[in-house]
Amino acid sequence: MSSIITGEAVVLELRPASFAARALGLLLDVLFNVVLLVLILFGVTAAAQDLDEAAFRMLLLVSIVFCFVILPVAVETLTRGLSLGKLAVGLRVVRDDGGAIRFRHAVIRGLTGFLEIYLTLGGLAIAVALFNSRSKRLGDILAGTYALRRRVPVEAAVRVEVPPHLRAWAGAADIGRIPDATARQAARFIRQAGRMSPLSAAGMAQAIATELSGQVAPPPPPGTIPEHYLAAVIAERRNRELAQLRQARRRSTATAERLDRLPFSS
C-alpha cells in the first residue's frame, strides 16, 4: 500500500497492483489486440485481392500501428486509465499523485509499450516491473503513472462491546480524558488484531493499554488482559458519546417544538 498526501494534507491510502495482476491484464490486452489485428488483415485481404505487395505492406503497417498504438492510447485516454484487460482484473492506470491520466500519459505509455511489449515480446516490460516496488513498466516510469487496484475488499465492520465481566467497572470509570488520537489507535488495533500474529498483538495491546492507563481511573480489576481492557474502554467511550449526541438531539428537537408553538405577531 502506498500513501499520497493531497494539497489539503489528507493522506490517501492506495493499493498498487501486484505484478501478477498487471501481467494478467497486459496478457488480455495483447490477446485482444492480436485477435483484432488478425481480423482486420483477413478483412483487408478478402476485400482487396488485387493489391500489390507495396500496398499490402502499407496496410499491414497501418493496421499494426492502429491495433498496437493508436487504439490502446485512445481507449486509455477516453476511459481515464482503463482497458479491456485492466477492466477484467480490476485495475486502473493513474498518475503518481493518484489523479486520472491524460492524453500525454497515454501517448507515452502507448509508444513505449510498443517497444517493450511487442518488439521485445514483453521481456523489457517484465524485467523493469520485477525490480519496481509498484510493478511499473518502462512506459509507466517515463509517463509518471502506475496501475492501481480498483477492487479492494471491504473490511467487515467490527462491533466492539464491553466484556461482560468489565461492565460494572467500565460504567463507573472516568474515561473522558482519553485523547482522540489514542482512542483511534486503540480502535484501529481492535479492528486489525485478528490479522496480526498473537505475539505482535499481545505486545501492541500492552503498549496501548499502558498509554491509556494514565487517562483512565480507576484501574481495571486485577487480572484483566490488555485486549479486554481496550475493548471495554473504547466501547464505553463510544456508548457515552452516542448517549450525549442523542440527548443533544432531543434537547434540540424539544427547543424547536417550543419555538413552533410560540405565538408570532406582526
PyRosetta script that sets phi, psi and omega in degrees:
from pyrosetta import init, pose_from_sequence

init()
pose = pose_from_sequence("MSSIITGEAVVLELRPASFAARALGLLLDVLFNVVLLVLILFGVTAAAQDLDEAAFRMLLLVSIVFCFVILPVAVETLTRGLSLGKLAVGLRVVRDDGGAIRFRHAVIRGLTGFLEIYLTLGGLAIAVALFNSRSKRLGDILAGTYALRRRVPVEAAVRVEVPPHLRAWAGAADIGRIPDATARQAARFIRQAGRMSPLSAAGMAQAIATELSGQVAPPPPPGTIPEHYLAAVIAERRNRELAQLRQARRRSTATAERLDRLPFSS")
pose.set_psi(1, 139.5)
pose.set_omega(1, 178.9)
pose.set_phi(2, -117.1)
pose.set_psi(2, 152.1)
pose.set_omega(2, -179.2)
pose.set_phi(3, -112.5)
pose.set_psi(3, 138.1)
pose.set_omega(3, 177.3)
pose.set_phi(4, -126.6)
pose.set_psi(4, 130.8)
pose.set_omega(4, 178.8)
pose.set_phi(5, -100.7)
pose.set_psi(5, 118.4)
pose.set_omega(5, -179.1)
pose.set_phi(6, -77.3)
pose.set_psi(6, 176.7)
pose.set_omega(6, 179.0)
pose.set_phi(7, -65.5)
pose.set_psi(7, -20.8)
pose.set_omega(7, 177.7)
pose.set_phi(8, -92.3)
pose.set_psi(8, 14.0)
pose.set_omega(8, 178.7)
pose.set_phi(9, 64.4)
pose.set_psi(9, 31.9)
pose.set_omega(9, 175.8)
pose.set_phi(10, -99.4)
pose.set_psi(10, 130.4)
pose.set_omega(10, -179.2)
pose.set_phi(11, -89.1)
pose.set_psi(11, 121.3)
pose.set_omega(11, 177.5)
pose.set_phi(12, -103.4)
pose.set_psi(12, 127.1)
pose.set_omega(12, 177.0)
pose.set_phi(13, -94.6)
pose.set_psi(13, 112.5)
pose.set_omega(13, -177.9)
pose.set_phi(14, -115.3)
pose.set_psi(14, 150.3)
pose.set_omega(14, -177.0)
pose.set_phi(15, -111.8)
pose.set_psi(15, 101.9)
pose.set_omega(15, 176.4)
pose.set_phi(16, -63.6)
pose.set_psi(16, 150.9)
pose.set_omega(16, 179.6)
pose.set_phi(17, -70.9)
pose.set_psi(17, 147.1)
pose.set_omega(17, 177.3)
pose.set_phi(18, -76.4)
pose.set_psi(18, 165.4)
pose.set_omega(18, 179.3)
pose.set_phi(19, -62.5)
pose.set_psi(19, -40.8)
pose.set_omega(19, -179.1)
pose.set_phi(20, -64.0)
pose.set_psi(20, -42.7)
pose.set_omega(20, 179.7)
pose.set_phi(21, -64.9)
pose.set_psi(21, -41.6)
pose.set_omega(21, 178.7)
pose.set_phi(22, -64.6)
pose.set_psi(22, -41.2)
pose.set_omega(22, -179.6)
pose.set_phi(23, -64.2)
pose.set_psi(23, -41.0)
pose.set_omega(23, 179.1)
pose.set_phi(24, -65.9)
pose.set_psi(24, -44.1)
pose.set_omega(24, 178.0)
pose.set_phi(25, -62.4)
pose.set_psi(25, -40.7)
pose.set_omega(25, 179.1)
pose.set_phi(26, -66.0)
pose.set_psi(26, -39.9)
pose.set_omega(26, 179.0)
pose.set_phi(27, -62.2)
pose.set_psi(27, -41.8)
pose.set_omega(27, 178.2)
pose.set_phi(28, -64.2)
pose.set_psi(28, -41.1)
pose.set_omega(28, 178.1)
pose.set_phi(29, -63.8)
pose.set_psi(29, -42.6)
pose.set_omega(29, -179.9)
pose.set_phi(30, -64.1)
pose.set_psi(30, -43.2)
pose.set_omega(30, 179.1)
pose.set_phi(31, -61.4)
pose.set_psi(31, -42.7)
pose.set_omega(31, 178.9)
pose.set_phi(32, -62.3)
pose.set_psi(32, -44.9)
pose.set_omega(32, -178.2)
pose.set_phi(33, -66.8)
pose.set_psi(33, -38.6)
pose.set_omega(33, 179.5)
pose.set_phi(34, -67.0)
pose.set_psi(34, -44.9)
pose.set_omega(34, 178.4)
pose.set_phi(35, -61.5)
pose.set_psi(35, -41.4)
pose.set_omega(35, 178.4)
pose.set_phi(36, -63.0)
pose.set_psi(36, -40.6)
pose.set_omega(36, 178.6)
pose.set_phi(37, -63.4)
pose.set_psi(37, -42.6)
pose.set_omega(37, 179.3)
pose.set_phi(38, -62.8)
pose.set_psi(38, -42.5)
pose.set_omega(38, 178.9)
pose.set_phi(39, -64.1)
pose.set_psi(39, -40.9)
pose.set_omega(39, 178.6)
pose.set_phi(40, -63.5)
pose.set_psi(40, -43.6)
pose.set_omega(40, -179.3)
pose.set_phi(41, -65.5)
pose.set_psi(41, -39.0)
pose.set_omega(41, 175.7)
pose.set_phi(42, -61.3)
pose.set_psi(42, -42.0)
pose.set_omega(42, 179.8)
pose.set_phi(43, -66.2)
pose.set_psi(43, -42.0)
pose.set_omega(43, 179.7)
pose.set_phi(44, -65.4)
pose.set_psi(44, -42.1)
pose.set_omega(44, -179.2)
pose.set_phi(45, -65.0)
pose.set_psi(45, -40.2)
pose.set_omega(45, -179.2)
pose.set_phi(46, -71.8)
pose.set_psi(46, -31.3)
pose.set_omega(46, -177.0)
pose.set_phi(47, -86.0)
pose.set_psi(47, -19.4)
pose.set_omega(47, -176.3)
pose.set_phi(48, -133.3)
pose.set_psi(48, 78.7)
pose.set_omega(48, -179.9)
pose.set_phi(49, -73.1)
pose.set_psi(49, -24.4)
pose.set_omega(49, -173.7)
pose.set_phi(50, -94.1)
pose.set_psi(50, 10.7)
pose.set_omega(50, -179.7)
pose.set_phi(51, -69.7)
pose.set_psi(51, 138.8)
pose.set_omega(51, 174.7)
pose.set_phi(52, -78.7)
pose.set_psi(52, 176.7)
pose.set_omega(52, -174.5)
pose.set_phi(53, -65.0)
pose.set_psi(53, -38.8)
pose.set_omega(53, -179.2)
pose.set_phi(54, -65.1)
pose.set_psi(54, -42.8)
pose.set_omega(54, 179.4)
pose.set_phi(55, -66.5)
pose.set_psi(55, -38.9)
pose.set_omega(55, 179.5)
pose.set_phi(56, -65.6)
pose.set_psi(56, -40.8)
pose.set_omega(56, 178.0)
pose.set_phi(57, -62.9)
pose.set_psi(57, -38.2)
pose.set_omega(57, 178.9)
pose.set_phi(58, -65.1)
pose.set_psi(58, -44.2)
pose.set_omega(58, 177.6)
pose.set_phi(59, -64.2)
pose.set_psi(59, -35.9)
pose.set_omega(59, 177.3)
pose.set_phi(60, -63.7)
pose.set_psi(60, -44.7)
pose.set_omega(60, 179.4)
pose.set_phi(61, -64.3)
pose.set_psi(61, -43.3)
pose.set_omega(61, 179.1)
pose.set_phi(62, -63.0)
pose.set_psi(62, -40.9)
pose.set_omega(62, -179.8)
pose.set_phi(63, -64.9)
pose.set_psi(63, -41.1)
pose.set_omega(63, 179.2)
pose.set_phi(64, -63.9)
pose.set_psi(64, -46.1)
pose.set_omega(64, 179.8)
pose.set_phi(65, -63.3)
pose.set_psi(65, -38.9)
pose.set_omega(65, -179.9)
pose.set_phi(66, -65.9)
pose.set_psi(66, -46.9)
pose.set_omega(66, -175.3)
pose.set_phi(67, -74.0)
pose.set_psi(67, -35.9)
pose.set_omega(67, -172.2)
pose.set_phi(68, -99.6)
pose.set_psi(68, -14.7)
pose.set_omega(68, -178.4)
pose.set_phi(69, -126.4)
pose.set_psi(69, -61.4)
pose.set_omega(69, -173.0)
pose.set_phi(70, -62.3)
pose.set_psi(70, -48.7)
pose.set_omega(70, -177.7)
pose.set_phi(71, -63.4)
pose.set_psi(71, -48.1)
pose.set_omega(71, 177.4)
pose.set_phi(72, -60.5)
pose.set_psi(72, -38.9)
pose.set_omega(72, 178.7)
pose.set_phi(73, -64.6)
pose.set_psi(73, -44.0)
pose.set_omega(73, -179.5)
pose.set_phi(74, -64.9)
pose.set_psi(74, -42.6)
pose.set_omega(74, -178.5)
pose.set_phi(75, -65.6)
pose.set_psi(75, -46.7)
pose.set_omega(75, -179.7)
pose.set_phi(76, -64.5)
pose.set_psi(76, -34.0)
pose.set_omega(76, 179.6)
pose.set_phi(77, -70.4)
pose.set_psi(77, -46.1)
pose.set_omega(77, -176.5)
pose.set_phi(78, -70.8)
pose.set_psi(78, -33.4)
pose.set_omega(78, -177.6)
pose.set_phi(79, -96.7)
pose.set_psi(79, 2.6)
pose.set_omega(79, -179.4)
pose.set_phi(80, 58.0)
pose.set_psi(80, 50.3)
pose.set_omega(80, 172.1)
pose.set_phi(81, 104.9)
pose.set_psi(81, 8.6)
pose.set_omega(81, 179.3)
pose.set_phi(82, -104.2)
pose.set_psi(82, 163.6)
pose.set_omega(82, 171.4)
pose.set_phi(83, -155.0)
pose.set_psi(83, 176.4)
pose.set_omega(83, -179.2)
pose.set_phi(84, -61.6)
pose.set_psi(84, -45.5)
pose.set_omega(84, -180.0)
pose.set_phi(85, -67.2)
pose.set_psi(85, -42.1)
pose.set_omega(85, 179.2)
pose.set_phi(86, -66.5)
pose.set_psi(86, -36.6)
pose.set_omega(86, 178.1)
pose.set_phi(87, -65.3)
pose.set_psi(87, -36.2)
pose.set_omega(87, -178.5)
pose.set_phi(88, -69.4)
pose.set_psi(88, -36.7)
pose.set_omega(88, -177.0)
pose.set_phi(89, -100.5)
pose.set_psi(89, 1.8)
pose.set_omega(89, 175.4)
pose.set_phi(90, 79.2)
pose.set_psi(90, 43.4)
pose.set_omega(90, 180.0)
pose.set_phi(91, -121.3)
pose.set_psi(91, 162.7)
pose.set_omega(91, 173.5)
pose.set_phi(92, -149.9)
pose.set_psi(92, 139.0)
pose.set_omega(92, 176.6)
pose.set_phi(93, -86.9)
pose.set_psi(93, 128.0)
pose.set_omega(93, 179.0)
pose.set_phi(94, -130.2)
pose.set_psi(94, 167.0)
pose.set_omega(94, 174.7)
pose.set_phi(95, -71.5)
pose.set_psi(95, 167.3)
pose.set_omega(95, 179.4)
pose.set_phi(96, -63.2)
pose.set_psi(96, -23.7)
pose.set_omega(96, 177.6)
pose.set_phi(97, -90.5)
pose.set_psi(97, 7.2)
pose.set_omega(97, 177.6)
pose.set_phi(98, 89.9)
pose.set_psi(98, -4.0)
pose.set_omega(98, -179.0)
pose.set_phi(99, -82.8)
pose.set_psi(99, 169.0)
pose.set_omega(99, -179.9)
pose.set_phi(100, -72.1)
pose.set_psi(100, 144.2)
pose.set_omega(100, 179.8)
pose.set_phi(101, -75.2)
pose.set_psi(101, 160.4)
pose.set_omega(101, 178.0)
pose.set_phi(102, -120.3)
pose.set_psi(102, -174.6)
pose.set_omega(102, -176.8)
pose.set_phi(103, -59.2)
pose.set_psi(103, -39.1)
pose.set_omega(103, -179.4)
pose.set_phi(104, -60.3)
pose.set_psi(104, -44.4)
pose.set_omega(104, -180.0)
pose.set_phi(105, -66.1)
pose.set_psi(105, -40.3)
pose.set_omega(105, -179.4)
pose.set_phi(106, -66.0)
pose.set_psi(106, -36.7)
pose.set_omega(106, 179.3)
pose.set_phi(107, -65.8)
pose.set_psi(107, -46.0)
pose.set_omega(107, 179.7)
pose.set_phi(108, -61.4)
pose.set_psi(108, -44.7)
pose.set_omega(108, 179.2)
pose.set_phi(109, -64.5)
pose.set_psi(109, -39.9)
pose.set_omega(109, -178.5)
pose.set_phi(110, -68.0)
pose.set_psi(110, -45.7)
pose.set_omega(110, -180.0)
pose.set_phi(111, -66.1)
pose.set_psi(111, -43.0)
pose.set_omega(111, 179.0)
pose.set_phi(112, -69.5)
pose.set_psi(112, -34.9)
pose.set_omega(112, 179.3)
pose.set_phi(113, -63.7)
pose.set_psi(113, -34.5)
pose.set_omega(113, 177.5)
pose.set_phi(114, -60.7)
pose.set_psi(114, -36.3)
pose.set_omega(114, 178.7)
pose.set_phi(115, -74.1)
pose.set_psi(115, -52.1)
pose.set_omega(115, -170.5)
pose.set_phi(116, -83.3)
pose.set_psi(116, -16.6)
pose.set_omega(116, -178.7)
pose.set_phi(117, -103.8)
pose.set_psi(117, -50.0)
pose.set_omega(117, -173.0)
pose.set_phi(118, -91.8)
pose.set_psi(118, -44.6)
pose.set_omega(118, -177.9)
pose.set_phi(119, -72.4)
pose.set_psi(119, -28.7)
pose.set_omega(119, 178.8)
pose.set_phi(120, -108.3)
pose.set_psi(120, 12.1)
pose.set_omega(120, 179.2)
pose.set_phi(121, 56.4)
pose.set_psi(121, 34.0)
pose.set_omega(121, 177.1)
pose.set_phi(122, 82.4)
pose.set_psi(122, -3.5)
pose.set_omega(122, -176.8)
pose.set_phi(123, -63.9)
pose.set_psi(123, -43.3)
pose.set_omega(123, -179.1)
pose.set_phi(124, -67.5)
pose.set_psi(124, -41.8)
pose.set_omega(124, 179.6)
pose.set_phi(125, -62.9)
pose.set_psi(125, -41.5)
pose.set_omega(125, 179.9)
pose.set_phi(126, -67.0)
pose.set_psi(126, -43.0)
pose.set_omega(126, -178.0)
pose.set_phi(127, -62.7)
pose.set_psi(127, -40.0)
pose.set_omega(127, -179.9)
pose.set_phi(128, -72.7)
pose.set_psi(128, -43.4)
pose.set_omega(128, -176.3)
pose.set_phi(129, -66.0)
pose.set_psi(129, -33.3)
pose.set_omega(129, -178.0)
pose.set_phi(130, -64.9)
pose.set_psi(130, -26.7)
pose.set_omega(130, -176.5)
pose.set_phi(131, -107.7)
pose.set_psi(131, 23.5)
pose.set_omega(131, 178.2)
pose.set_phi(132, -121.9)
pose.set_psi(132, 136.8)
pose.set_omega(132, -176.2)
pose.set_phi(133, -65.3)
pose.set_psi(133, -26.6)
pose.set_omega(133, 178.7)
pose.set_phi(134, -104.3)
pose.set_psi(134, 14.3)
pose.set_omega(134, -178.9)
pose.set_phi(135, 56.2)
pose.set_psi(135, 39.6)
pose.set_omega(135, 178.6)
pose.set_phi(136, -77.5)
pose.set_psi(136, 140.3)
pose.set_omega(136, 168.1)
pose.set_phi(137, -91.7)
pose.set_psi(137, 178.2)
pose.set_omega(137, -175.0)
pose.set_phi(138, -60.1)
pose.set_psi(138, -39.7)
pose.set_omega(138, 178.8)
pose.set_phi(139, -61.7)
pose.set_psi(139, -36.6)
pose.set_omega(139, 177.5)
pose.set_phi(140, -66.6)
pose.set_psi(140, -40.6)
pose.set_omega(140, -179.7)
pose.set_phi(141, -63.8)
pose.set_psi(141, -43.0)
pose.set_omega(141, -179.4)
pose.set_phi(142, -71.0)
pose.set_psi(142, -36.0)
pose.set_omega(142, -177.3)
pose.set_phi(143, -86.9)
pose.set_psi(143, -13.8)
pose.set_omega(143, -176.8)
pose.set_phi(144, 73.4)
pose.set_psi(144, 44.8)
pose.set_omega(144, -178.2)
pose.set_phi(145, -132.0)
pose.set_psi(145, 170.0)
pose.set_omega(145, 170.9)
pose.set_phi(146, -159.6)
pose.set_psi(146, 164.9)
pose.set_omega(146, -178.2)
pose.set_phi(147, -90.6)
pose.set_psi(147, 135.9)
pose.set_omega(147, -175.7)
pose.set_phi(148, -117.7)
pose.set_psi(148, 141.6)
pose.set_omega(148, 176.1)
pose.set_phi(149, -75.2)
pose.set_psi(149, 126.3)
pose.set_omega(149, 177.6)
pose.set_phi(150, -91.1)
pose.set_psi(150, -30.7)
pose.set_omega(150, -177.7)
pose.set_phi(151, -99.0)
pose.set_psi(151, 88.7)
pose.set_omega(151, 178.9)
pose.set_phi(152, -99.8)
pose.set_psi(152, 124.3)
pose.set_omega(152, -179.6)
pose.set_phi(153, -61.5)
pose.set_psi(153, 136.1)
pose.set_omega(153, -179.6)
pose.set_phi(154, -82.8)
pose.set_psi(154, 128.4)
pose.set_omega(154, 179.2)
pose.set_phi(155, -70.8)
pose.set_psi(155, 135.5)
pose.set_omega(155, 177.8)
pose.set_phi(156, -67.8)
pose.set_psi(156, 138.1)
pose.set_omega(156, -179.9)
pose.set_phi(157, -66.4)
pose.set_psi(157, 135.1)
pose.set_omega(157, 179.2)
pose.set_phi(158, -104.0)
pose.set_psi(158, 116.1)
pose.set_omega(158, 178.9)
pose.set_phi(159, -88.7)
pose.set_psi(159, 113.3)
pose.set_omega(159, -177.3)
pose.set_phi(160, -93.8)
pose.set_psi(160, 127.3)
pose.set_omega(160, 178.5)
pose.set_phi(161, -125.4)
pose.set_psi(161, 156.4)
pose.set_omega(161, 177.1)
pose.set_phi(162, -72.0)
pose.set_psi(162, 126.2)
pose.set_omega(162, 176.6)
pose.set_phi(163, -55.6)
pose.set_psi(163, 140.6)
pose.set_omega(163, -175.6)
pose.set_phi(164, -53.8)
pose.set_psi(164, -38.8)
pose.set_omega(164, -176.6)
pose.set_phi(165, -76.0)
pose.set_psi(165, -6.0)
pose.set_omega(165, 179.6)
pose.set_phi(166, -113.9)
pose.set_psi(166, 6.9)
pose.set_omega(166, -176.5)
pose.set_phi(167, -65.4)
pose.set_psi(167, -42.6)
pose.set_omega(167, -179.7)
pose.set_phi(168, -64.4)
pose.set_psi(168, -43.5)
pose.set_omega(168, 178.7)
pose.set_phi(169, -65.2)
pose.set_psi(169, -45.5)
pose.set_omega(169, -177.2)
pose.set_phi(170, -64.4)
pose.set_psi(170, -35.9)
pose.set_omega(170, -179.2)
pose.set_phi(171, -65.8)
pose.set_psi(171, -26.3)
pose.set_omega(171, -179.0)
pose.set_phi(172, -103.5)
pose.set_psi(172, -5.8)
pose.set_omega(172, -175.3)
pose.set_phi(173, -76.4)
pose.set_psi(173, 151.1)
pose.set_omega(173, 175.9)
pose.set_phi(174, -93.7)
pose.set_psi(174, 105.5)
pose.set_omega(174, -177.8)
pose.set_phi(175, -122.9)
pose.set_psi(175, 15.1)
pose.set_omega(175, -176.2)
pose.set_phi(176, -74.0)
pose.set_psi(176, -11.8)
pose.set_omega(176, -176.2)
pose.set_phi(177, -97.3)
pose.set_psi(177, 6.8)
pose.set_omega(177, -178.1)
pose.set_phi(178, -69.2)
pose.set_psi(178, 125.0)
pose.set_omega(178, 176.9)
pose.set_phi(179, -64.3)
pose.set_psi(179, 149.2)
pose.set_omega(179, -179.0)
pose.set_phi(180, -61.1)
pose.set_psi(180, -38.3)
pose.set_omega(180, -178.6)
pose.set_phi(181, -63.1)
pose.set_psi(181, -42.1)
pose.set_omega(181, 179.3)
pose.set_phi(182, -67.2)
pose.set_psi(182, -39.6)
pose.set_omega(182, 178.2)
pose.set_phi(183, -64.1)
pose.set_psi(183, -40.5)
pose.set_omega(183, 177.9)
pose.set_phi(184, -65.1)
pose.set_psi(184, -38.7)
pose.set_omega(184, 178.3)
pose.set_phi(185, -62.7)
pose.set_psi(185, -43.0)
pose.set_omega(185, 178.8)
pose.set_phi(186, -65.7)
pose.set_psi(186, -42.7)
pose.set_omega(186, 179.4)
pose.set_phi(187, -65.3)
pose.set_psi(187, -38.1)
pose.set_omega(187, 178.4)
pose.set_phi(188, -65.6)
pose.set_psi(188, -38.7)
pose.set_omega(188, 178.4)
pose.set_phi(189, -63.8)
pose.set_psi(189, -41.9)
pose.set_omega(189, -179.4)
pose.set_phi(190, -61.9)
pose.set_psi(190, -38.6)
pose.set_omega(190, 179.3)
pose.set_phi(191, -69.2)
pose.set_psi(191, -32.9)
pose.set_omega(191, -173.5)
pose.set_phi(192, -100.4)
pose.set_psi(192, -4.7)
pose.set_omega(192, -174.4)
pose.set_phi(193, -60.7)
pose.set_psi(193, -34.1)
pose.set_omega(193, -178.7)
pose.set_phi(194, -66.7)
pose.set_psi(194, -20.3)
pose.set_omega(194, 180.0)
pose.set_phi(195, -98.0)
pose.set_psi(195, 1.8)
pose.set_omega(195, -178.3)
pose.set_phi(196, -100.1)
pose.set_psi(196, 156.5)
pose.set_omega(196, 174.7)
pose.set_phi(197, -68.2)
pose.set_psi(197, 149.7)
pose.set_omega(197, -177.6)
pose.set_phi(198, -55.7)
pose.set_psi(198, -39.1)
pose.set_omega(198, -178.8)
pose.set_phi(199, -67.0)
pose.set_psi(199, -43.9)
pose.set_omega(199, 179.7)
pose.set_phi(200, -66.6)
pose.set_psi(200, -41.0)
pose.set_omega(200, -180.0)
pose.set_phi(201, -63.7)
pose.set_psi(201, -40.9)
pose.set_omega(201, -180.0)
pose.set_phi(202, -65.8)
pose.set_psi(202, -41.8)
pose.set_omega(202, 179.6)
pose.set_phi(203, -65.3)
pose.set_psi(203, -42.8)
pose.set_omega(203, -180.0)
pose.set_phi(204, -68.7)
pose.set_psi(204, -39.1)
pose.set_omega(204, 178.2)
pose.set_phi(205, -61.8)
pose.set_psi(205, -40.8)
pose.set_omega(205, 179.2)
pose.set_phi(206, -65.3)
pose.set_psi(206, -40.0)
pose.set_omega(206, -179.6)
pose.set_phi(207, -65.7)
pose.set_psi(207, -42.9)
pose.set_omega(207, -179.9)
pose.set_phi(208, -69.1)
pose.set_psi(208, -39.7)
pose.set_omega(208, 179.0)
pose.set_phi(209, -63.0)
pose.set_psi(209, -37.9)
pose.set_omega(209, 177.2)
pose.set_phi(210, -63.7)
pose.set_psi(210, -39.1)
pose.set_omega(210, 178.6)
pose.set_phi(211, -67.5)
pose.set_psi(211, -36.7)
pose.set_omega(211, 179.5)
pose.set_phi(212, -73.9)
pose.set_psi(212, -27.1)
pose.set_omega(212, -174.0)
pose.set_phi(213, -60.4)
pose.set_psi(213, -26.8)
pose.set_omega(213, 178.6)
pose.set_phi(214, -77.9)
pose.set_psi(214, -10.6)
pose.set_omega(214, -178.3)
pose.set_phi(215, -111.2)
pose.set_psi(215, -5.9)
pose.set_omega(215, -176.1)
pose.set_phi(216, -120.7)
pose.set_psi(216, 134.5)
pose.set_omega(216, 178.6)
pose.set_phi(217, -142.9)
pose.set_psi(217, 144.3)
pose.set_omega(217, -6.5)
pose.set_phi(218, -75.0)
pose.set_psi(218, 173.1)
pose.set_omega(218, 177.6)
pose.set_phi(219, -65.8)
pose.set_psi(219, 159.4)
pose.set_omega(219, -179.0)
pose.set_phi(220, -68.9)
pose.set_psi(220, 166.5)
pose.set_omega(220, 177.8)
pose.set_phi(221, -57.7)
pose.set_psi(221, 147.6)
pose.set_omega(221, 178.7)
pose.set_phi(222, -57.2)
pose.set_psi(222, 141.6)
pose.set_omega(222, 179.3)
pose.set_phi(223, 88.7)
pose.set_psi(223, 0.9)
pose.set_omega(223, 179.4)
pose.set_phi(224, -71.8)
pose.set_psi(224, 126.8)
pose.set_omega(224, 179.4)
pose.set_phi(225, -77.6)
pose.set_psi(225, 150.8)
pose.set_omega(225, -175.7)
pose.set_phi(226, -56.7)
pose.set_psi(226, -39.0)
pose.set_omega(226, -178.3)
pose.set_phi(227, -61.7)
pose.set_psi(227, -43.1)
pose.set_omega(227, 178.4)
pose.set_phi(228, -67.6)
pose.set_psi(228, -36.1)
pose.set_omega(228, 179.1)
pose.set_phi(229, -63.3)
pose.set_psi(229, -45.5)
pose.set_omega(229, 179.4)
pose.set_phi(230, -64.0)
pose.set_psi(230, -44.0)
pose.set_omega(230, 179.8)
pose.set_phi(231, -61.3)
pose.set_psi(231, -41.1)
pose.set_omega(231, -179.6)
pose.set_phi(232, -65.2)
pose.set_psi(232, -44.0)
pose.set_omega(232, -178.1)
pose.set_phi(233, -66.2)
pose.set_psi(233, -47.3)
pose.set_omega(233, -177.4)
pose.set_phi(234, -66.2)
pose.set_psi(234, -43.6)
pose.set_omega(234, -179.0)
pose.set_phi(235, -66.6)
pose.set_psi(235, -42.0)
pose.set_omega(235, 179.5)
pose.set_phi(236, -67.0)
pose.set_psi(236, -39.2)
pose.set_omega(236, 177.2)
pose.set_phi(237, -62.6)
pose.set_psi(237, -43.2)
pose.set_omega(237, 178.0)
pose.set_phi(238, -63.1)
pose.set_psi(238, -43.6)
pose.set_omega(238, -178.8)
pose.set_phi(239, -63.5)
pose.set_psi(239, -39.4)
pose.set_omega(239, -180.0)
pose.set_phi(240, -68.9)
pose.set_psi(240, -42.0)
pose.set_omega(240, 178.3)
pose.set_phi(241, -64.5)
pose.set_psi(241, -38.5)
pose.set_omega(241, 177.9)
pose.set_phi(242, -64.9)
pose.set_psi(242, -40.0)
pose.set_omega(242, 178.1)
pose.set_phi(243, -64.3)
pose.set_psi(243, -39.0)
pose.set_omega(243, 178.2)
pose.set_phi(244, -65.0)
pose.set_psi(244, -40.4)
pose.set_omega(244, 178.8)
pose.set_phi(245, -65.1)
pose.set_psi(245, -41.0)
pose.set_omega(245, 178.8)
pose.set_phi(246, -65.5)
pose.set_psi(246, -39.1)
pose.set_omega(246, 178.7)
pose.set_phi(247, -66.6)
pose.set_psi(247, -41.1)
pose.set_omega(247, 177.9)
pose.set_phi(248, -64.0)
pose.set_psi(248, -36.9)
pose.set_omega(248, 178.1)
pose.set_phi(249, -66.9)
pose.set_psi(249, -39.8)
pose.set_omega(249, 178.6)
pose.set_phi(250, -64.5)
pose.set_psi(250, -41.4)
pose.set_omega(250, 177.8)
pose.set_phi(251, -63.6)
pose.set_psi(251, -41.3)
pose.set_omega(251, 179.4)
pose.set_phi(252, -64.2)
pose.set_psi(252, -41.2)
pose.set_omega(252, 179.0)
pose.set_phi(253, -65.1)
pose.set_psi(253, -42.6)
pose.set_omega(253, 179.4)
pose.set_phi(254, -64.0)
pose.set_psi(254, -40.1)
pose.set_omega(254, 178.4)
pose.set_phi(255, -63.8)
pose.set_psi(255, -42.0)
pose.set_omega(255, 179.3)
pose.set_phi(256, -64.2)
pose.set_psi(256, -38.1)
pose.set_omega(256, 178.9)
pose.set_phi(257, -66.7)
pose.set_psi(257, -38.8)
pose.set_omega(257, 178.3)
pose.set_phi(258, -65.6)
pose.set_psi(258, -40.2)
pose.set_omega(258, 178.5)
pose.set_phi(259, -65.0)
pose.set_psi(259, -34.8)
pose.set_omega(259, 178.7)
pose.set_phi(260, -68.8)
pose.set_psi(260, -26.5)
pose.set_omega(260, -178.6)
pose.set_phi(261, -86.6)
pose.set_psi(261, -11.5)
pose.set_omega(261, -178.9)
pose.set_phi(262, -67.7)
pose.set_psi(262, 140.4)
pose.set_omega(262, 177.3)
pose.set_phi(263, -75.7)
pose.set_psi(263, 127.7)
pose.set_omega(263, 178.1)
pose.set_phi(264, -109.3)
pose.set_psi(264, 133.3)
pose.set_omega(264, 178.8)
pose.set_phi(265, -125.9)
pose.set_psi(265, 148.8)
pose.set_omega(265, -179.0)
pose.set_phi(266, -85.1)
pose.dump_pdb("model.pdb")
